[in-house]
Amino acid sequence: MNSINNRIQDLLPRPKIDPFRTHHHPYYILTFGYKQESAGFRVLYYLCHILNECGYEAYVVDEKPVNGLRTPILTYEIYRRHKAEGRHSIAVYNEAIQGNPLNGDIVVRWIMNKKGYADDKMINYSLDDLMYYWSGFYAKNEEDVIFLNLPVIDRNIFNMDGVNYESRSGFCYYAHKYLNYKNGQAQLPEAITKNGTSLCQDIKRTHAEIADVLRHSKALYCYESSAIVVEAELCGCPAIIVKTDYLDGFNVNQLGFSLPLVTEDEIDFDYIPNHNDEYNAWYNANENKSWKTVGTFITQTQNAAQKYKPIQGKENPFIDFCQKNNDALYIYGTGDVSWNCYRLMSIWKISIKGFVISDNYAQTDTYKKTHFGLPVFCLSEMEVQNNSCALILAMIASNQNEVIKTLNKRGFENYIVY
């Protein structure tokens, strides 16, 4: 791994060192909780860690740091200190966040998912936003696309060290997003589930445990475009993509190498593709390209912050709404997005009265009457005070339209989308 680390040192720019003052500008990264099983969630923390390791200053929105990573937590005191020092903050959001809830001077949109950008018509980005894409697949044929993609695989864990091809047996499979396809109606054939080892996320495994399965399996059957395909190949386990109509919206060869592609009816468990011995060389070259995109990101964002001229009287609509309604503020939603919003409220020293959910959700087994120690109300309970309360819609983008229709129908006008 030393050769990889040496390449990183050469590719990433370092900040100017001055013993009397700081010349670089801080990064605020809106995160959604560290999840080992989700590369999309992890890379936001990796970016924060890398920036700090390079000598810059970066923070995440979270409750606690992640073990092993330099991911300090953004607080109101830190935010105020940066303002007093005249340093211009660089706010980093993924494709699903609209507006500028972190009140960054420079706004970065990191487009890492097709759905949030391509399908959600509610999200409008400013022409002043700096746009970075994980891959060209998410850029919708736009011109002058700038990429930012981090290596997300720990090669101290996923590698072929000690692999013995002769001792491999059986196969494993992965189908996390596919099983949620068609409202959870998608199913795997019994020949897969009864004879293979599941690496789906319903079974909690560490990265080391996943790598151990991959090192001892003859093949991985994967139902979706996922980083686990790369992890398998790095462990010397050939990957086979199972073609379904779920894959019609994805480029299964976007990783840059060709994979065997079969339908469920064509699966032959006796067929084991040869492992490509040149794969590691290919991966090294692409990892090198990834580090170059990180270097470009640092240079461009720091330059933008350096040139930034504060606008007198400029307001943040989201923060302004929250502060204006601080005495009667409720968060609509109790999922991951609402957790993130609630954490952000604590940074801005804004209190909320409780949480609101749709009436039909209150009938489910997962309904709880409190959330983070605050009461949870059904929307119908809030109708009597709809003119005196303010709602923050904190939910996944695909649910926002329906909720807004319901609010408008019931006469709620004082709300804002997180």
C-alpha positions as CSV (number, residue, x, y, z in Angstrom):
1,M,0.0,0.0,0.0
2,N,3.0,2.4,0.4
3,S,3.2,3.0,-3.4
4,I,-0.5,4.1,-3.4
5,N,0.1,6.4,-0.4
6,N,3.1,7.9,-2.2
7,R,1.0,8.7,-5.3
8,I,-1.5,10.4,-3.1
9,Q,1.1,12.7,-1.5
10,D,2.2,13.8,-5.0
11,L,-1.3,14.5,-6.4
12,L,-3.0,16.4,-3.6
13,P,-2.2,20.1,-3.1
14,R,-1.2,21.3,0.4
15,P,-2.3,24.7,1.9
16,K,0.1,27.5,2.3
17,I,1.7,27.5,5.8
18,D,1.8,30.8,7.7
19,P,2.7,30.7,11.4
20,F,0.6,33.8,12.1
21,R,-2.7,33.2,10.1
22,T,-4.7,30.7,8.1
23,H,-4.9,31.3,4.4
24,H,-7.3,28.5,3.4
25,H,-11.1,28.4,3.7
26,P,-13.1,25.7,5.7
27,Y,-15.4,23.0,4.3
28,Y,-18.8,22.2,5.8
29,I,-20.0,18.8,4.5
30,L,-23.7,17.9,5.0
31,T,-23.6,14.2,6.0
32,F,-26.4,11.7,6.7
33,G,-24.9,9.4,9.3
34,Y,-21.9,7.1,8.6
35,K,-23.1,3.8,7.1
36,Q,-20.5,1.2,6.3
37,E,-22.8,-0.6,3.9
38,S,-23.4,2.6,1.8
39,A,-20.5,3.9,-0.4
40,G,-22.6,7.0,-1.1
41,F,-22.9,7.9,2.6
42,R,-19.3,6.9,3.4
43,V,-17.6,9.1,0.7
44,L,-18.9,12.3,2.3
45,Y,-16.9,11.4,5.5
46,Y,-13.9,10.2,3.4
47,L,-13.8,13.6,1.7
48,C,-13.8,15.4,5.1
49,H,-11.1,13.1,6.4
50,I,-8.9,13.6,3.3
51,L,-9.2,17.4,3.4
52,N,-8.1,17.4,7.0
53,E,-5.3,15.0,6.4
54,C,-4.1,17.3,3.6
55,G,-3.9,20.2,6.1
56,Y,-7.2,21.9,5.3
57,E,-10.1,22.4,7.7
58,A,-13.3,20.4,7.1
59,Y,-16.3,19.5,9.2
60,V,-19.3,17.2,9.0
61,V,-22.9,17.7,10.3
62,D,-23.2,14.8,12.7
63,E,-23.5,13.9,16.4
64,K,-20.1,12.2,16.8
65,P,-16.9,11.7,14.9
66,V,-16.3,8.4,13.0
67,N,-13.7,6.1,14.5
68,G,-10.5,6.1,12.5
69,L,-11.4,9.2,10.4
70,R,-10.7,12.9,11.0
71,T,-14.2,14.1,10.8
72,P,-14.8,16.9,13.4
73,I,-18.3,18.1,14.0
74,L,-19.5,21.5,12.9
75,T,-20.8,23.6,15.7
76,Y,-22.3,27.1,15.9
77,E,-19.2,28.3,17.7
78,I,-17.0,27.1,14.9
79,Y,-19.2,28.7,12.3
80,R,-19.2,32.1,14.1
81,R,-15.4,31.9,14.6
82,H,-14.9,31.4,10.8
83,K,-17.1,34.4,10.1
84,A,-15.2,36.6,12.6
85,E,-11.9,35.6,11.0
86,G,-13.2,36.6,7.5
87,R,-12.8,33.0,6.2
88,H,-15.3,32.0,3.5
89,S,-17.0,28.6,4.1
90,I,-17.4,26.0,1.3
91,A,-20.6,24.0,1.8
92,V,-20.7,20.6,0.2
93,Y,-24.1,18.9,-0.6
94,N,-25.1,15.8,-2.4
95,E,-27.6,15.9,-5.3
96,A,-30.7,15.6,-3.1
97,I,-30.3,18.8,-1.1
98,Q,-31.8,22.0,-2.4
99,G,-31.0,25.4,-1.2
100,N,-28.0,26.2,1.1
101,P,-29.0,25.0,4.6
102,L,-25.4,25.3,5.9
103,N,-25.3,29.0,4.8
104,G,-22.0,28.4,2.9
105,D,-20.4,31.2,1.0
106,I,-19.4,28.8,-1.8
107,V,-21.9,26.1,-2.6
108,V,-20.7,22.7,-4.0
109,R,-23.2,20.1,-5.5
110,W,-21.7,16.6,-5.6
111,I,-23.9,14.6,-8.0
112,M,-23.5,11.0,-7.0
113,N,-26.9,9.5,-7.7
114,K,-29.0,9.4,-10.9
115,K,-32.4,9.5,-9.1
116,G,-32.0,12.6,-7.0
117,Y,-30.7,14.7,-10.0
118,A,-32.5,13.3,-13.0
119,D,-36.0,12.6,-11.7
120,D,-36.6,15.1,-8.9
121,K,-38.1,18.2,-10.6
122,M,-38.3,20.1,-7.3
123,I,-34.5,20.6,-6.9
124,N,-33.2,23.7,-8.6
125,Y,-29.5,24.6,-8.4
126,S,-28.1,28.1,-8.6
127,L,-26.0,29.0,-11.6
128,D,-23.3,30.1,-9.1
129,D,-23.1,26.5,-7.6
130,L,-20.0,24.5,-8.3
131,M,-21.0,21.2,-9.8
132,Y,-19.0,18.0,-9.5
133,Y,-20.1,14.6,-10.8
134,W,-19.2,11.1,-9.6
135,S,-19.3,9.8,-13.2
136,G,-20.4,10.9,-16.6
137,F,-23.4,8.6,-16.2
138,Y,-25.0,11.2,-13.9
139,A,-24.2,14.2,-16.0
140,K,-27.1,13.9,-18.5
141,N,-24.8,14.7,-21.5
142,E,-23.9,18.1,-20.1
143,E,-20.7,19.8,-21.4
144,D,-17.6,20.7,-19.5
145,V,-18.3,18.2,-16.7
146,I,-16.0,18.2,-13.7
147,F,-15.5,15.0,-11.9
148,L,-15.0,14.2,-8.2
149,N,-14.7,10.5,-7.3
150,L,-12.9,9.1,-4.3
151,P,-11.5,5.6,-3.9
152,V,-14.1,4.0,-1.7
153,I,-12.5,0.6,-1.2
154,D,-9.9,-0.1,1.5
155,R,-7.3,-2.2,-0.2
156,N,-5.8,-3.2,3.1
157,I,-9.0,-5.3,3.4
158,F,-10.1,-6.1,-0.2
159,N,-7.2,-7.8,-1.8
160,M,-6.0,-11.2,-3.0
161,D,-3.4,-11.7,-0.2
162,G,-3.5,-15.4,0.7
163,V,-6.0,-16.3,-1.9
164,N,-6.0,-19.9,-3.0
165,Y,-8.1,-20.5,-6.1
166,E,-8.1,-24.2,-5.7
167,S,-9.7,-24.0,-2.2
168,R,-12.7,-21.8,-3.3
169,S,-16.2,-23.2,-3.1
170,G,-19.7,-22.1,-3.7
171,F,-20.9,-18.6,-4.7
172,C,-22.2,-15.5,-3.1
173,Y,-24.8,-12.9,-4.2
174,Y,-25.8,-9.3,-3.7
175,A,-29.2,-7.7,-4.4
176,H,-29.8,-4.9,-1.9
177,K,-31.4,-2.2,-4.1
178,Y,-33.0,-4.8,-6.4
179,L,-35.0,-6.3,-3.5
180,N,-36.5,-2.9,-2.9
181,Y,-37.5,-2.6,-6.6
182,K,-41.2,-2.5,-7.5
183,N,-42.1,-1.5,-3.9
184,G,-40.3,-4.5,-2.5
185,Q,-42.0,-7.0,-4.7
186,A,-38.8,-8.2,-6.5
187,Q,-37.6,-11.7,-5.4
188,L,-34.6,-13.9,-6.0
189,P,-34.9,-17.4,-7.3
190,E,-34.6,-20.2,-4.8
191,A,-31.6,-21.6,-6.5
192,I,-29.7,-18.4,-5.5
193,T,-31.0,-17.9,-1.9
194,K,-30.8,-21.6,-0.8
195,N,-27.4,-22.4,-2.4
196,G,-25.5,-19.1,-2.1
197,T,-24.1,-16.9,0.6
198,S,-26.0,-13.6,0.9
199,L,-24.0,-10.4,1.1
200,C,-27.2,-8.3,1.2
201,Q,-27.4,-5.5,3.8
202,D,-30.0,-7.2,5.9
203,I,-27.1,-9.4,7.2
204,K,-24.7,-7.1,9.1
205,R,-21.1,-7.8,8.2
206,T,-17.9,-5.9,8.6
207,H,-15.8,-5.1,5.5
208,A,-13.3,-7.7,6.7
209,E,-16.1,-10.4,6.9
210,I,-17.3,-9.5,3.4
211,A,-13.8,-9.7,2.1
212,D,-13.4,-13.1,3.7
213,V,-16.5,-14.4,1.9
214,L,-15.3,-13.0,-1.4
215,R,-11.9,-14.6,-1.1
216,H,-13.4,-18.0,-0.6
217,S,-16.2,-17.9,-3.2
218,K,-15.9,-19.0,-6.8
219,A,-18.2,-16.2,-8.1
220,L,-20.4,-13.2,-7.1
221,Y,-23.8,-12.9,-8.6
222,C,-24.8,-9.2,-8.5
223,Y,-28.2,-7.8,-9.4
224,E,-27.2,-4.1,-9.5
225,S,-24.5,-1.6,-10.2
226,S,-22.6,-1.6,-6.9
227,A,-19.1,-1.1,-5.5
228,I,-19.2,-4.7,-4.3
229,V,-18.4,-5.8,-7.8
230,V,-15.1,-4.0,-7.6
231,E,-14.5,-5.4,-4.1
232,A,-15.1,-8.9,-5.4
233,E,-12.7,-8.4,-8.3
234,L,-10.0,-7.1,-6.0
235,C,-10.4,-10.2,-3.9
236,G,-10.0,-12.4,-7.0
237,C,-13.7,-13.3,-7.0
238,P,-15.2,-13.0,-10.6
239,A,-18.4,-11.0,-10.7
240,I,-21.4,-12.0,-12.8
241,I,-24.2,-9.4,-13.4
242,V,-27.7,-10.8,-13.3
243,K,-29.8,-8.9,-15.9
244,T,-33.3,-7.8,-15.0
245,D,-35.5,-4.9,-16.0
246,Y,-34.2,-3.1,-12.9
247,L,-30.9,-2.7,-14.7
248,D,-32.4,-1.0,-17.8
249,G,-31.7,2.5,-16.3
250,F,-28.1,1.7,-15.6
251,N,-24.9,1.2,-17.5
252,V,-23.6,-2.0,-15.9
253,N,-20.2,-1.5,-17.6
254,Q,-19.7,2.0,-16.4
255,L,-16.9,0.7,-14.1
256,G,-14.8,0.6,-17.2
257,F,-14.5,-3.2,-17.7
258,S,-16.7,-5.8,-19.2
259,L,-18.6,-8.2,-17.0
260,P,-20.5,-11.4,-17.8
261,L,-24.2,-10.6,-18.1
262,V,-26.9,-13.2,-17.8
263,T,-30.6,-13.4,-17.1
264,E,-31.9,-15.5,-14.2
265,D,-32.9,-18.2,-16.7
266,E,-29.4,-18.4,-18.1
267,I,-27.6,-18.8,-14.8
268,D,-25.2,-21.8,-15.0
269,F,-23.7,-22.4,-11.6
270,D,-21.0,-24.6,-13.2
271,Y,-19.8,-21.7,-15.2
272,I,-17.1,-19.7,-13.4
273,P,-15.5,-16.9,-15.5
274,N,-11.7,-16.5,-15.4
275,H,-10.4,-13.8,-13.1
276,N,-8.8,-11.0,-15.1
277,D,-5.1,-10.9,-13.9
278,E,-4.7,-7.4,-15.3
279,Y,-7.5,-6.1,-13.1
280,N,-5.3,-4.7,-10.4
281,A,-3.2,-2.7,-12.9
282,W,-6.5,-1.3,-14.3
283,Y,-7.7,-0.4,-10.9
284,N,-4.4,1.3,-9.9
285,A,-4.7,3.5,-13.0
286,N,-8.3,4.5,-12.3
287,E,-7.5,5.1,-8.6
288,N,-4.8,7.5,-9.8
289,K,-7.3,9.4,-11.9
290,S,-9.6,9.6,-8.8
291,W,-6.9,11.3,-6.7
292,K,-6.4,13.8,-9.5
293,T,-10.1,14.8,-9.3
294,V,-9.7,15.4,-5.6
295,G,-6.7,17.7,-6.3
296,T,-8.7,19.6,-8.9
297,F,-11.6,19.9,-6.4
298,I,-9.4,21.4,-3.7
299,T,-7.7,23.9,-6.0
300,Q,-11.0,25.1,-7.6
301,T,-13.0,25.4,-4.4
302,Q,-10.2,27.2,-2.5
303,N,-9.8,29.6,-5.5
304,A,-13.5,30.3,-5.5
305,A,-13.5,31.0,-1.8
306,Q,-10.5,33.3,-2.1
307,K,-12.3,35.3,-4.8
308,Y,-15.6,35.4,-2.9
309,K,-17.0,38.9,-2.2
310,P,-19.6,39.0,0.6
311,I,-22.9,40.4,-0.4
312,Q,-24.3,42.9,2.1
313,G,-27.8,42.0,3.3
314,K,-27.7,38.5,1.7
315,E,-30.0,36.1,3.6
316,N,-30.4,32.4,3.7
317,P,-34.1,31.7,3.1
318,F,-34.0,28.4,5.1
319,I,-32.3,29.8,8.2
320,D,-34.3,33.0,8.0
321,F,-37.5,30.9,8.0
322,C,-36.4,28.9,11.0
323,Q,-35.3,31.9,13.0
324,K,-38.5,33.8,12.2
325,N,-40.7,30.8,13.4
326,N,-38.4,29.6,16.2
327,D,-41.3,29.6,18.7
328,A,-43.5,27.3,16.7
329,L,-41.3,25.1,14.5
330,Y,-41.9,21.5,13.7
331,I,-40.0,19.0,11.5
332,Y,-42.3,17.0,9.2
333,G,-40.7,13.5,8.9
334,T,-39.0,11.0,11.2
335,G,-36.5,9.3,8.9
336,D,-32.8,9.8,8.1
337,V,-33.4,13.2,6.5
338,S,-35.3,14.5,9.5
339,W,-32.4,13.4,11.7
340,N,-30.0,15.4,9.6
341,C,-32.3,18.4,9.7
342,Y,-32.7,18.1,13.5
343,R,-28.9,18.0,13.9
344,L,-28.6,21.1,11.7
345,M,-31.1,22.9,14.0
346,S,-28.8,22.4,16.9
347,I,-25.9,24.0,15.0
348,W,-27.9,27.1,14.3
349,K,-29.2,27.2,18.0
350,I,-32.8,26.8,16.7
351,S,-35.2,24.8,18.8
352,I,-38.2,22.8,17.5
353,K,-41.4,21.8,19.3
354,G,-41.7,18.3,17.9
355,F,-42.1,16.2,14.8
356,V,-45.1,15.7,12.4
357,I,-46.0,12.6,10.4
358,S,-48.7,11.7,7.9
359,D,-51.8,10.2,9.4
360,N,-51.5,6.9,7.5
361,Y,-47.9,6.4,8.9
362,A,-49.4,6.6,12.5
363,Q,-51.2,3.3,11.7
364,T,-47.9,1.4,11.1
365,D,-46.0,-0.8,13.5
366,T,-43.0,1.6,13.3
367,Y,-44.9,4.6,14.6
368,K,-43.5,6.1,17.9
369,K,-45.0,8.9,19.9
370,T,-41.6,10.5,20.6
371,H,-38.5,11.2,18.5
372,F,-35.2,12.4,19.9
373,G,-37.2,12.9,23.2
374,L,-39.7,15.3,21.5
375,P,-43.4,14.5,20.8
376,V,-44.6,13.2,17.4
377,F,-47.9,14.5,16.1
378,C,-50.1,13.4,13.3
379,L,-50.8,16.0,10.6
380,S,-54.5,16.0,11.6
381,E,-53.5,17.0,15.1
382,M,-51.8,20.0,13.8
383,E,-54.7,21.3,11.7
384,V,-56.2,23.2,14.6
385,Q,-53.1,25.3,14.8
386,N,-52.1,25.4,11.1
387,N,-51.9,29.2,11.2
388,S,-49.6,29.4,14.2
389,C,-47.1,26.6,13.4
390,A,-44.3,26.3,10.9
391,L,-43.3,23.1,9.2
392,I,-39.9,22.0,7.8
393,L,-40.4,19.2,5.2
394,A,-37.5,16.9,5.9
395,M,-38.0,13.7,3.9
396,I,-36.8,12.0,0.8
397,A,-37.4,14.0,-2.4
398,S,-39.8,11.4,-3.9
399,N,-42.3,12.0,-1.0
400,Q,-42.2,15.8,-1.0
401,N,-44.8,16.3,-3.9
402,E,-47.5,14.2,-2.2
403,V,-46.9,15.9,1.2
404,I,-47.1,19.4,-0.3
405,K,-50.4,18.5,-2.1
406,T,-51.8,17.4,1.3
407,L,-50.6,20.5,3.1
408,N,-52.1,22.8,0.4
409,K,-55.4,20.8,0.5
410,R,-55.6,21.2,4.3
411,G,-54.7,24.9,4.3
412,F,-51.2,24.8,5.6
413,E,-49.2,27.6,4.0
414,N,-46.3,28.2,6.4
415,Y,-43.8,25.5,5.4
416,I,-40.4,25.2,3.8
417,V,-38.6,22.3,2.2
418,Y,-35.3,21.2,3.8
